Structure formats: structure tokens, C-alpha cells
Amino acid sequence: MTDVAEQRSAFIVKVLTEEFGTLMALDPAAFRRKFRKMAASPFAFYRGSASLFYADQRGDFADDRFLDGQTSRVWIHGDLHAENFGTYMNGTGQLVFNVNDFDEAYVGPFTWDLRRFVASVALIGYTKALSDRVISDLVTGFADSYLTELRAIVAGGDDAIGSITLDNADGVLRRVLQQARLNTRIDLLRGQTTIDNYERRFSLGDGVYEVDGDTRARVCAAFEAYLDTLPASRTGQARPVSAQISAQIKDVVQRKGVGIGSAGLPSYTLLLEGHTQALENDVVVYMKQAQLPAVARYVDDERVRGYFRHQGHRTAESQRALQAHADPWVGFTELDGVGQLVAEVSPYAADLDWADVNEPEELAGVLADLGHAVARMHSVADDESSHDLVDYSTEDAIVAAVDADTEGFVAHLVDFAHAYGVRARQDHQLFVDLFRNGRLPGI
């Protein structure tokens, strides 16, 4: 191994240990599973190593002439890669295709979201054997649609696309929305529960565990506290009916996270009585421990850090801020003094499967739609929202910064996509060698 590779390997170990060290010590088996999943491909590694990405934004890739006092304080997603998009049922009862998974959301430089996304596009393009020229065209199309949407919002919104719904989606994203519409609550319940003595209960096994009486009592108390964090919707609609009846918790189980992003984190799933006694409208919600987002380690802003009571509050507030009509079940609580995110396990969630999108023309259409979605996300959490952490118009600030050199901005994203795509592929190989040779401490 060359000196440069050895230095980079040591840096990877340092960053991953700082990010995951405490949880790794608590549950090394969960992190062995996580790291094996990350070892599967460069994209899987990239998904699981946001902390490494942000460490690099303060290092080799720190130069960013499009940031100023405002554009460096935008509410961002924090882990905006190509697989963090899908459908949800919003607070007005409309199916929306949009950004999802807000566990890493925070306030920081808007370009960090865009950089993280376009690097993931480069990785996907590489796995599909697309040329560098095609990848450049795809990133350019995404950047152009992002700026077109932001400028339309600045101009008054008449030409803005807005939310991607069944009313305006076409192609791949329309198919994803249609598939989500076919999903049913009864199918979700059938997959997670069983009927025992005429009552519904969770099925055990496959990472699902029964809880003792004391644990159940603490989880139920935390759930009651969560109910007080549910605001009325932006349309004035009351919070979900069944969420108001906290006494009707039918069952509680523990789940242990085994995904790339949830390794080592305990979570609980609660089965609630629906709005009637019929068994087919029972509701499933989850309560999971929230963690410090990776980006927060690299944003030195006390006002942002002090705004949140705990990480569960941060995650819930971020999702409400970044979604135009947020899921009405999203809220927060504390369990044993640790912040928790609470939300419904929605039957209407469907993810975009990139394996089904392969030709450049089809990819270009999807990425143009995602550019609109990201622009809308960056524009909603500002002075016109109910959140006062960002107290100016983010779309005005971003457009002003970019319009000084639009061509340079697009070129900046294209160059970054290629450069960091190469970096991520190289880092993946270094990570695999570190892992297989026992050089990751505690694993």
C-alpha cells in the first residue's frame, strides 16, 4: 500500500471510529452486519459513510465560492443521495413523491446537499457503465432543473412545478406513485401482525422481540408525551384520530436496526387501535432513538445546536420544515432520557428503484424531476414557514449567489460529481481491505 493510500486508510478509520465508536462498542455484531452491507458496493459504502463525506468537505473539497452568511445556513437534508427519495401520504391526504429519510437533516451549506447528491449520481452512472460525458449531462440536467425551480419560486411560483404528485408526474415517478397507491393498510398489517383470540398482535421473530412489562410501561409513557408534540396540520386539520387515544395501544415490540443507517440502535413498534374497532384499520407507529447527524460535527453554529431539545426533536422539526405538507404522524419524545423520533409505518411508502432506470434519456427525466424536488425542499424551510431557525428567504439567497456565475456553478457540480465519485470508489476498496484484515477497532 502506498503512503497516500495508508494515510487515507488511517483517516477512514479515524472518522468512522469517531462517528460510530460508542455504538460499535455496545453492539459490534450489528456493525459487522452494517459494514458487510457497506462492503457490497461503492454506492453502499457511500450511503453508510456520510461522516466521511462531510469530513472531506472541510478538507480536500473545502473550497466553495457559492457560500456566504446565508447560503451556508440553509435547512438541508444532510444525506441527499439518490436512494433517499420515495412516496409518502402528506398531511392533506395526497400521495407525494419527494425526498425522504430526514434522520441526518440539519442547517448548513446548501451546496453540501447538492454535492452529496451529484456524487451519488456519478456512482450510479458508473455502475450502469455510462460514460463520463453522459454522467456530466445527467448532473447538468439535475442542476438546471434545480435552478429553474428555484427561480420560478423566487418569481412568484406560477411556473414552479411544486410537489410531484399523480396530477403532474409522468414516466418512472408516475409508476412509483401508482404502485404506492395500490398498497393497502391491511397488506401492511398482514405482513407484521397476526390475529390471536380475535385480537391483532405483532408477529415475533426476524429481529422482532417481545418486551417486558416495565419496558412496555416506559414506552407507553413516552408515547403519551409524543402526542403533545403533534401540531394541527397546516390546513387546520386536527391530529390523527387514533393518535388521540393513547390508551388504546394494543401491542409493543422491540426491533433491532440492521440497516445500513440504523445499526446498533434499538427501536420500538407500537400497534394502535384504529379509528374504529374493525381490525383492518389498526395503525403501526415506530419509536426510534435519534442520533447526532454527521453534518452537525462539521457545522460550527451555536444557534443551530441550541435550537433543538434533543436529536428526536431535531429530526421531527427538520422533517416538518423540509416537507411542504409533512406526514401528520411525525413527532418526538424521550425514552430513558434519550431523544426519539416517532412516526407512522406508512403503508403508502414506495421507493424509486434505480435498477429499473437504465437508459440515459430515462435517467435524465428522473433527475430533472428530482432537481425540482430538491429545490422545493430547500425553499420551504425559511422566513415564510412556521420555523424561525432560518429567518430569510433561502431561494432568494441561493439564486443571488448562483446567478453571479451560473455556468461556473453547474461546472462546479459536474466536476465535484466526477472527482468525488472516483474518491468514493477508491475509499470503498480501502474500506473493504481494512474490514477484511481486522483493522476496524472493535469489530
PyMOL commands that set and color helices and strands:
alter all, ss='L'
color gray80, all
select helices_A, chain A and resi 3-26+28-39+42-48+50-57+110-127+132-154+171-182+185-192+213-227+242-244+279-281+294-298+302-305+311-322+354-356+360-380+394-403+406-436
alter helices_A, ss='H'
color red, helices_A
select strands_A, chain A and resi 74-76+85-89+95-99+106-108+193-196+199-202+208-210+249-256+266-272+283-289+331-335+338-344
alter strands_A, ss='S'
color yellow, strands_A
deselect
rebuild
show_as cartoon
